[in-house]
């Protein structure tokens, strides 16, 4: 991150997007997800807020880009809600397994979770992002109590940690089909009842 | 930890137990749970292996004491298996919630999990302990596939992390009764089918 002051506002340049993301990481870490504003991120990056909006439609999208998350809530939520309600458990399980299967998409998420586990500021940032950008949205669109969505989150969080971080066997080498068969009814019950 | 060599074997003294535990932490961290032996721990502590056996009946018990875990698999497994099979899901959920409710019993477990999340050696130690001393035992005694026990573990792991580390609301302030109602059928299904 450059701390050099430059005269006036910088125009959009090849690395402006990268500089906004660097500023975003700093502001999200310091303020959490809820209190971070586009204005504060623009100030930190020394650019006009309009330029931040030019690169990133939403704060959620900017957070996902800053943390190098492979998928944003804007992509997950429609993929989850589209299709028959009686298959939503299986859709969610397979979506999470697919998104986390490749190391290059999984690692940024695991990195975010690791820092949330060991650092109070990072935990606040992760909690606010997961709650407000993902879990509350899903709860509200499905009309399901938040606690049930969090139970589903807890199940999949534990599966991904057990599979890729603790590396429990046979969980780590189970196929998506095996896991979907086992876990989909759990998620279905939480999300639909 | 003292590295001073002393002449000959030390007799059991006021802090022998503590010195064995210090040695155990070092050997478990270096070798993992499976490969750590009473003999290696005794050598590290510079005591006779018989003295280690005098203080700790089992390697599981020594590991639990070394990590300051409030409860050993020897205590969890009978508490879980005792009583009607059709209530095992609820018994497991309430047992885990009770054991993790007080900070002084929860914190050593969270510390162990934190280090497993961020350190490969600690992850190996945690995986081997959890698998061999707890999950495989429960799977074998219940005659249930290991993957189902790991799904139950993943659910409760996610709940405890969500509740106490990420501090998701309403999960963090939900009552034991609310959580038992929501989670017990999940665990029941995994453990009994």
Boltz contact constraints between the chains, C-beta under 6 A:
constraints:
  - contact:
      token1: [A, 114]
      token2: [B, 117]
      max_distance: 6.0
  - contact:
      token1: [A, 114]
      token2: [B, 118]
      max_distance: 6.0
  - contact:
      token1: [A, 117]
      token2: [B, 114]
      max_distance: 6.0
  - contact:
      token1: [A, 117]
      token2: [B, 117]
      max_distance: 6.0
  - contact:
      token1: [A, 117]
      token2: [B, 165]
      max_distance: 6.0
  - contact:
      token1: [A, 118]
      token2: [B, 114]
      max_distance: 6.0
  - contact:
      token1: [A, 118]
      token2: [B, 118]
      max_distance: 6.0
  - contact:
      token1: [A, 123]
      token2: [B, 166]
      max_distance: 6.0
  - contact:
      token1: [A, 127]
      token2: [B, 166]
      max_distance: 6.0
  - contact:
      token1: [A, 127]
      token2: [B, 167]
      max_distance: 6.0
  - contact:
      token1: [A, 146]
      token2: [B, 170]
      max_distance: 6.0
  - contact:
      token1: [A, 147]
      token2: [B, 170]
      max_distance: 6.0
  - contact:
      token1: [A, 147]
      token2: [B, 174]
      max_distance: 6.0
  - contact:
      token1: [A, 150]
      token2: [B, 168]
      max_distance: 6.0
  - contact:
      token1: [A, 150]
      token2: [B, 171]
      max_distance: 6.0
  - contact:
      token1: [A, 151]
      token2: [B, 182]
      max_distance: 6.0
  - contact:
      token1: [A, 154]
      token2: [B, 158]
      max_distance: 6.0
  - contact:
      token1: [A, 154]
      token2: [B, 159]
      max_distance: 6.0
  - contact:
      token1: [A, 154]
      token2: [B, 162]
      max_distance: 6.0
  - contact:
      token1: [A, 155]
      token2: [B, 155]
      max_distance: 6.0
  - contact:
      token1: [A, 155]
      token2: [B, 158]
      max_distance: 6.0
  - contact:
      token1: [A, 157]
      token2: [B, 158]
      max_distance: 6.0
  - contact:
      token1: [A, 158]
      token2: [B, 154]
      max_distance: 6.0
  - contact:
      token1: [A, 158]
      token2: [B, 155]
      max_distance: 6.0
  - contact:
      token1: [A, 158]
      token2: [B, 157]
      max_distance: 6.0
  - contact:
      token1: [A, 158]
      token2: [B, 158]
      max_distance: 6.0
  - contact:
      token1: [A, 159]
      token2: [B, 154]
      max_distance: 6.0
  - contact:
      token1: [A, 162]
      token2: [B, 154]
      max_distance: 6.0
  - contact:
      token1: [A, 165]
      token2: [B, 117]
      max_distance: 6.0
  - contact:
      token1: [A, 166]
      token2: [B, 123]
      max_distance: 6.0
  - contact:
      token1: [A, 166]
      token2: [B, 127]
      max_distance: 6.0
  - contact:
      token1: [A, 167]
      token2: [B, 127]
      max_distance: 6.0
  - contact:
      token1: [A, 168]
      token2: [B, 150]
      max_distance: 6.0
  - contact:
      token1: [A, 170]
      token2: [B, 146]
      max_distance: 6.0
  - contact:
      token1: [A, 170]
      token2: [B, 147]
      max_distance: 6.0
  - contact:
      token1: [A, 171]
      token2: [B, 150]
      max_distance: 6.0
  - contact:
      token1: [A, 174]
      token2: [B, 147]
      max_distance: 6.0
  - contact:
      token1: [A, 182]
      token2: [B, 151]
      max_distance: 6.0
  - contact:
      token1: [A, 186]
      token2: [B, 186]
      max_distance: 6.0
